[in-house]
Amino acid sequence: MRKRKDAQWVYFNEDRRQVIEDVRQAEREVALALWRFHDALGEDHVDYAIYSLEAAEKKLDMLLRKAKGLWSITPREEESRGKIG
């Protein structure tokens, strides 16, 4: 039984680690999109920068919601949903 609990925590913590990594990457993408926007020259570049920034912000928002949900549940709740074990 102890091994199963340990395996649940490993799976659960790996999920959390991946979300942290994804959020950090999304933050870098937002920063890059902001840089593109501030340095945009011409109408096409501005349009591209705006679309890139909107997409990067949406991605970050989605990942933050995912992280919030992941941190609000315990491995026991996750197991009861059938995703662990």
Buried (B, 14 or more C-beta within 10 A) or exposed (E): EEEEBEEBEEBBEEBEEEBEEBBEEBBEBBEEBBEBBEEBEEEEEEEBBBEBBEEBBEBBEEBBEBBEEBEEEEBEEBBEEEBBE
